[in-house]
Structures are given as structure tokens and as C-alpha cells.
Amino acid sequence: MISGAKNAAVAILPAVILSDEPCIIENVPNISDVRISLRILEEMGARVECIAKDTYRIDASCIKKCCVPYEIARKMRASYYFLGALLGKFRKARVSMPGGCPLGDRPIDQHLKAFSALGAEYTLSQGMIDLRADKLVGNPIFFDVVTVGATMNAILAATKAEGMTVIENAAKEPHIVDLANFLNSMGANIMGAGTDVIKIRGVDRLRGTTYTVIPDQIEAGTFMIAAAATKGDVLIKNVIPKHLESITKKLEKIGVNIEQFDDSIRVTSDGNLVKANVKTTPHPGFPTDMQPQIATLLTLANGTSIVTEGVWEQRFRYVDELRRMGADITVNGKVALIEGTGSLMGAPVKACDLRAGAALIIAGLAANGITEIEDIYHIERGYDCMEGKLRALGADIEKVTVPDDSMSDSEKKVV
């Protein structure tokens, strides 16, 4: 059963700030990025109550603080969504520069461009971003590059601005549509989410709502590739097959069998995998967050595959770890040449980021022998009980803490 989408939840939770009434959010994934977001809300004064498994009631009407402390925000990239939400509600915000996975330069200049277009002024000092506006006024916003984070932040800030905001060259990912649907369910007027032009007519007030977060397409894709890598037969439930189209088409080309149903997808593989070329691009192209996983699968395929990274310049940092397991991969800039070896060997490896960690789990499942993965806190940022779900499918996997008092949580291992 696939959990709620990480990339949607970490924007929807800050968006609750814009409401004048309590909201109930369902299908919230139990991951560290979500727990950090909830903690930030509580520290600012919101009342957060877990009322059922994966369901939270949040009353942000009592928030008094407009500051997200550095010590919390540095632990996750998506802390910057509090900028747009706080600016939209209070016309001011103070948030530290975001953290998250080290995937290369990820500037926030397009976020600041959007805020400035709406009438906000900003200062950057000692790692903190300060935003202030006497009022927010709708205006055209054109992004120089397609950017998911800035698109979502612009939506948050513009929802209660005066007049019409038109965002051009907007990102089109499913979680952007989910954020817009959530805000519209509270009374916002957002049109065009999922296209490259989004129009937002500002409203004065947002009411409470009950909303269900969409399933996580990246978690679903990760399990699809895990099934393919292990010659499995897996029915993956609670998915939106349309969100998986780019992943499905590429896996079918590699030789994986896929059946689609209304809200589930079945993946089977006999292990006869063939080479493929993959290039990551913004939605609806192949997602960058699936690149390490499919590259791992291609190490098991026959022939030479080429994987081109079109989004993050440091997405291939995991390759050295796969080489330790016997993979034959050569990286030149944003291009990886993969010579399929047909098999991998268990080895001690280290997760360098969230999706790299997921790729190493797939490699460990397919490899001969035991694989130990360090720094699994990266994996826990975006996957809800991954080891438990894999065990339910028959995997021999467990999470353990190395019995050494000198080791931190970041040195925990999956075996």
C-alpha cells in the first residue's frame, strides 16, 4: 500500500497556515520531513493533533510567530514553503535557508523573484530569509527555468493577494496540482495547475477543509523497480496510474510486464531485462527522483545503457556505492554509461541522499550476499516504513542500530 506523497504533503502542511479554520489532512506519510513540518507548525503556535493513522487535525489560526528557526529548517529542503504560506497570511516571514539532500546548487532566486513580483521585499542575512510586504498584489510571474518549489511558493503567496496572478513557465508535477486542489477546497481560486500557465485570483479568506493527500508516485515507482530487479510479482495498491506513465513506459521498454487497474498496478518480471536510454526532465518526463533507482535496474540488464540527468548536477553521487557492489558505471558530467553486468554483490555502502538510499535498497535486494546501508536517515525522509513494506513482500531486510554509544542516529544501518 503506497503512502501519501511526500512532495505534496510538505507543501500542503504549511498551506494550512492560510486557513482561518482548522483543517483535517488525511493520507499523511509517516516520514521525517513530515514530522519536521508538523513540529515547525507547533513551534509557531499551531495546534496539531493526530486523530487517526495518517490523519492530522491542524488549527493554524492561533499562530503568532512568523519565524522558522534554523535548527529545524536546515533538516529539510521543503521548509521554504513556509515562506510563501507565512507571507500570504501575515505579509511577513522569516525562514532559514533550506537544507535537504546535497544534490548540487539549488538557488531560491526564482522564489524571491515571485515574491518580489507580488510586492514583497526581502533581505538575506546570516542564513535567514526575511520577507515583508505592506500588501500583496497579483502580477504576472515568469520563471526563467521550470521550478517546482518556486511554482508552489508562488501559488501559496498569491492565493490571498489582491487581484489576479498569472504564473508562466510553471512546473506541472502532480503535487502542484494537489496543492492547488487543497487550496481550492478551502475557497481559493486557482486555475490551470498541471499546465505551464497558472492563474490565481486572490481571495480574502480561506475556510477549513478535509483533504486527502495523493499517493506518492516516487514511492510507487521505487516499488515497481524493486519488483523488476528481484524477478518479482507485486500488486502495488493506492496509486494513480496516470502519474506513473513515464515510469511505466520506460520499464516496459526494459522488458518489465505491467498491468494497470483503477487504483493499483501489477509488476512482474522474468529477469530478462534489456538496455535502455533514460533522460530525466520535468513532468511529464521521466522524474529525476527515479533516476538512481532505474540506473540500478539497468546494471542488471543486458547491454549498454545511457542515463542522462537533466535536473540536478550531483545526482550521480551514489554511483561509487553501486561500484562497490560490482556495477560497471562510468560517469561523465551529467551522463552515466552503464554496462549491464547481470548481477550485483552485497557490500557495505552508504546512502548519500534520499533517492540514492532507495536505489541501494533495490541493489541490496537483487544482490548476492548481505548488503549493509549506512545513513538511512536519508531514506526515512521520504519513505514510510519501507523496510516493513518490503518484509511483507518477502524481503530479508531489517533496520538495526549499531551497538556503539559513540554513533549517532545517522550511523544506523539497514541489513
C-alpha positions in Angstrom: 0.0 0.0 0.0 1.6 3.3 -1.2 1.6 6.1 1.3 0.7 9.8 0.7 3.0 11.8 -1.5 6.0 13.4 0.3 6.3 16.2 -2.1 2.6 17.1 -1.8 2.4 16.8 2.0 5.4 19.0 2.7 3.6 21.9 0.8 0.1 21.2 2.0 1.0 21.2 5.7 2.5 24.8 5.5 -0.5 25.8 3.3 -2.8 25.1 6.3 -1.4 28.4 7.7 -3.5 30.3 5.1 -6.8 29.0 6.6 -8.7 30.8 9.3 -10.2 27.5 10.5 -8.9 24.0 11.4 -8.1 21.6 8.6 -8.0 17.8 8.6 -5.4 16.3 6.4 -5.6 12.5 5.5 -3.1 10.1 4.0 -0.2 11.9 5.5 3.0 9.8 5.2 4.9 9.0 8.4 8.3 10.3 7.3 10.8 12.6 8.9 10.2 15.5 6.6 6.5 15.5 7.6 7.3 15.2 11.3 9.6 18.2 10.9 6.9 20.2 9.2 4.4 19.4 12.0 7.0 20.3 14.6 7.5 23.7 12.8 3.8 24.3 12.9 3.6 23.5 16.6 6.6 25.7 17.5 4.9 28.6 15.7 1.8 28.1 17.8 -0.5 25.9 15.7 -2.5 23.1 17.4 -1.6 19.8 15.8 -3.5 16.6 16.7 -3.1 13.1 15.3 -6.7 11.9 15.2 -6.2 8.6 13.3 -3.5 6.7 11.5 -2.0 9.1 8.9 -4.6 11.8 9.7 -4.0 15.1 11.4 -6.2 17.9 12.6 -4.3 21.3 12.4 -5.6 24.6 13.7 -3.2 27.3 12.5 -5.5 30.2 13.5 -3.5 30.6 16.7 -0.1 31.0 15.1 1.7 34.1 16.4 5.3 33.5 15.3 6.3 34.1 11.7 9.8 32.6 12.1 11.1 29.1 11.3 14.2 28.5 13.3 17.5 27.5 11.6 17.9 24.3 13.7 14.7 22.9 12.3 14.6 24.3 8.8 18.1 23.1 8.0 17.0 19.5 8.2 14.7 19.6 5.1 14.5 21.3 1.8 10.8 21.9 1.8 11.0 24.3 4.8 10.9 27.1 2.2 7.2 26.5 1.7 6.7 28.3 5.0 7.9 31.5 3.2 5.0 31.5 0.8 2.4 30.5 3.4 3.5 33.0 6.1 3.9 35.8 3.6 0.4 35.1 2.2 -1.2 35.1 5.6 0.8 37.6 7.6 2.6 39.6 4.9 5.9 38.7 6.6 8.1 35.7 7.1 11.5 34.7 8.5 12.8 31.3 7.5 16.4 30.0 7.4 17.9 28.8 4.1 16.7 25.3 3.5 18.6 22.1 3.9 17.8 18.6 2.4 19.7 16.3 0.1 23.1 17.6 -1.3 22.2 17.4 -5.0 24.1 20.5 -6.1 23.2 24.2 -6.4 19.5 24.8 -5.7 19.1 28.5 -5.5 16.0 30.2 -4.4 16.3 33.2 -6.8 13.1 32.2 -8.6 11.2 32.0 -5.3 12.4 35.5 -4.5 11.5 36.7 -8.0 7.9 35.5 -7.4 7.6 37.2 -4.0 9.0 40.4 -5.4 6.5 40.4 -8.3 3.7 40.2 -5.7 5.1 43.3 -3.8 7.3 41.8 -1.1 10.7 43.0 -0.2 13.4 40.6 1.0 16.7 40.5 2.8 19.2 37.7 3.2 21.3 37.8 6.3 23.2 35.2 8.3 21.5 32.3 6.6 18.0 33.7 7.2 15.5 35.0 4.6 13.3 37.9 5.7 10.2 38.8 3.7 7.9 41.8 4.2 5.1 43.4 2.3 2.6 46.1 3.1 0.2 44.3 0.8 0.4 41.6 -1.9 -0.9 42.5 -5.3 -1.4 40.0 -8.1 1.0 40.4 -11.0 2.5 38.3 -13.9 5.3 36.0 -12.8 7.5 34.4 -15.4 10.0 31.8 -14.3 13.4 31.7 -16.1 13.5 27.9 -15.6 10.9 25.3 -14.7 10.9 25.0 -10.9 8.6 23.0 -8.7 9.5 24.7 -5.5 9.1 28.3 -6.8 5.8 27.4 -8.6 4.3 26.1 -5.3 5.6 29.0 -3.3 4.2 31.5 -5.8 0.8 29.8 -5.5 0.9 30.0 -1.7 1.8 33.6 -1.6 -0.6 34.6 -4.4 -3.7 32.8 -3.0 -4.7 35.8 -0.8 -3.1 38.6 -2.8 -5.3 41.3 -4.3 -6.3 40.7 -7.9 -5.0 38.2 -10.5 -1.6 36.5 -10.6 -0.6 34.7 -13.7 2.4 32.3 -13.4 4.0 31.4 -16.7 6.5 28.6 -17.4 5.1 26.9 -14.3 6.1 23.4 -13.3 3.4 20.7 -13.9 4.1 17.9 -11.4 1.2 16.1 -9.7 2.0 17.5 -6.3 1.5 21.0 -7.7 -2.0 20.0 -8.8 -2.6 18.5 -5.3 -1.6 21.8 -3.6 -3.9 23.8 -5.8 -6.8 21.3 -5.2 -6.2 21.6 -1.5 -6.3 25.4 -1.6 -9.3 25.4 -3.8 -11.1 23.1 -1.4 -10.6 25.9 1.2 -12.1 28.5 -1.1 -9.1 29.6 -3.2 -9.5 30.4 -6.9 -6.6 28.7 -8.7 -6.9 27.6 -12.4 -4.5 25.8 -14.7 -2.5 23.8 -12.2 -0.9 21.0 -14.2 -0.3 23.2 -17.2 2.5 25.7 -17.8 0.2 28.7 -17.1 -1.5 29.0 -13.7 -4.0 31.8 -12.9 -4.8 32.7 -9.3 -7.5 35.2 -8.4 -6.8 36.3 -4.8 -9.4 35.8 -2.1 -9.8 37.4 1.3 -10.5 34.3 3.4 -9.9 30.6 3.4 -12.1 28.2 5.3 -11.3 24.8 6.9 -11.4 21.6 4.9 -10.9 17.9 5.0 -8.4 16.8 2.3 -6.6 13.5 1.3 -3.1 13.7 0.0 -2.4 12.0 -3.3 -0.4 8.7 -3.3 3.3 9.0 -3.7 4.3 8.4 -7.4 8.0 8.1 -6.5 7.4 5.5 -3.7 5.2 3.6 -6.2 7.9 3.8 -8.9 10.5 2.6 -6.4 8.5 -0.5 -5.6 7.9 -1.1 -9.3 11.6 -1.2 -9.9 12.3 -3.3 -6.8 9.8 -5.9 -8.2 11.5 -5.8 -11.6 15.0 -6.1 -10.1 14.1 -9.2 -8.0 12.1 -11.0 -10.7 9.0 -10.4 -8.5 5.3 -10.4 -9.0 3.9 -7.5 -7.0 0.5 -5.8 -6.9 1.0 -2.2 -5.8 -2.1 -0.6 -4.3 -3.2 3.0 -3.7 -1.7 4.5 -6.8 -2.8 6.9 -9.6 -1.6 5.0 -12.8 -1.6 8.2 -14.9 1.0 9.7 -12.6 3.3 6.7 -13.3 3.1 6.8 -17.1 6.7 7.9 -17.8 8.0 5.2 -15.4 5.7 2.5 -16.8 6.6 3.2 -20.4 10.4 3.0 -19.6 10.0 -0.2 -17.6 8.0 -1.8 -20.4 10.8 -0.9 -22.8 13.3 -2.5 -20.5 11.3 -5.7 -20.5 9.1 -5.5 -17.4 5.5 -6.6 -17.6 3.0 -4.1 -16.2 -0.8 -4.3 -15.8 -2.8 -1.2 -14.8 -6.0 -1.1 -12.8 -8.1 1.8 -11.5 -6.0 2.4 -8.4 -3.4 -0.3 -8.5 -0.6 -1.6 -10.7 0.9 -5.1 -11.1 4.5 -5.6 -11.9 6.1 -8.9 -13.0 9.5 -9.7 -14.4 11.3 -12.8 -15.5 14.7 -11.2 -15.2 15.2 -10.8 -19.0 16.0 -7.1 -18.9 17.3 -5.2 -21.9 19.3 -1.9 -22.2 17.6 1.5 -22.4 18.4 5.1 -22.6 16.9 7.4 -19.9 16.9 11.2 -19.6 15.3 12.9 -16.7 13.2 16.0 -17.4 10.4 18.0 -15.6 7.0 16.4 -15.6 5.6 14.8 -17.7 9.0 13.4 -18.5 10.9 10.8 -16.5 11.4 12.1 -13.0 14.8 12.9 -11.6 13.7 11.3 -8.3 13.5 7.9 -10.1 16.9 8.2 -11.8 19.1 6.3 -9.2 16.5 3.5 -9.0 16.3 2.9 -12.7 20.1 3.2 -13.1 20.3 0.4 -10.5 17.9 -1.7 -12.5 19.9 -1.1 -15.7 23.0 -2.6 -14.1 21.1 -5.9 -14.2 20.1 -5.5 -17.9 21.8 -6.9 -21.0 23.7 -4.4 -23.0 24.9 -0.8 -22.6 22.5 1.8 -21.2 22.9 5.6 -21.1 21.3 7.7 -18.3 21.3 11.4 -18.7 20.4 13.7 -15.7 18.6 16.8 -16.9 17.8 18.4 -13.5 20.4 18.0 -10.7 24.1 18.1 -11.4 25.1 16.0 -8.5 22.5 13.2 -8.8 25.2 10.6 -9.6 26.9 10.7 -6.2 25.5 7.2 -5.5 27.5 5.6 -8.4 30.6 4.9 -6.3 28.4 2.9 -3.9 27.0 0.8 -6.7 30.5 0.2 -8.0 31.3 -1.4 -4.6 28.6 -3.9 -5.4 30.0 -4.8 -8.8 28.2 -2.3 -11.0 30.1 -1.1 -14.2 29.2 2.6 -14.5 31.2 5.4 -16.0 30.0 9.0 -15.3 30.9 12.0 -17.4 29.2 15.1 -16.2 25.5 14.6 -16.3 25.7 11.3 -18.3 26.3 7.8 -17.0 27.3 4.9 -19.2 26.1 1.6 -17.7 27.4 -1.8 -18.8 24.9 -4.3 -17.6 26.6 -7.0 -15.6 23.5 -9.1 -14.9 24.3 -9.3 -11.2 25.4 -7.4 -8.1 27.3 -8.4 -4.9 26.4 -7.5 -1.4 28.7 -4.9 0.2 28.8 -2.2 2.9 27.5 1.0 1.3 26.3 4.5 2.4 23.2 6.4 1.3 24.3 9.9 0.2 20.7 11.2 -0.3 17.1 10.1 -0.2 16.7 8.5 -3.7 20.2 7.1 -3.7 19.3 5.3 -0.5 16.3 3.8 -2.2 18.4 2.7 -5.1 20.9 1.0 -2.7 18.0 -0.9 -1.1 16.9 -2.1 -4.5 20.5 -3.1 -5.3 20.7 -5.0 -1.9 17.5 -6.9 -2.6 18.8 -8.0 -6.0 22.4 -8.7 -4.9 24.1 -11.9 -3.9 25.0 -11.8 -0.2 24.4 -9.3 2.5 24.3 -5.5 2.0 24.6 -3.0 4.8 23.4 0.5 4.2 24.6 3.4 6.4 23.0 6.8 6.9 19.4 5.5 6.4 18.1 8.8 7.8 18.1 10.0 4.2 15.7 7.2 3.2 13.4 7.9 6.2 13.0 11.4 4.9 10.8 10.2 2.1 9.7 6.6 2.6 7.1 5.5 5.1 8.2 2.2 6.8 10.0 1.0 3.7 11.6 -2.0 5.4 8.3 -3.1 6.8 6.6 -3.0 3.4 9.4 -4.9 1.8 9.4 -7.6 4.5 5.6 -8.0 3.8 6.6 -8.8 0.3 9.1 -11.4 1.4 12.3 -9.4 1.6 15.0 -10.3 4.1 15.6 -6.8 5.5 15.7 -5.2 8.9 16.6 -1.9 10.5 19.2 -2.1 13.2 21.2 0.3 15.3 24.9 -0.5 15.7 25.5 -1.0 19.4 28.1 1.7 19.9 27.3 4.7 22.1 29.6 6.9 20.1 27.5 6.5 17.0 24.7 9.0 16.1 21.4 8.2 14.6 22.8 9.0 11.2 25.0 5.9 11.5 22.2 3.4 11.8 22.2 0.7 9.2 19.8 -1.4 7.2 20.9 -5.0 6.8 
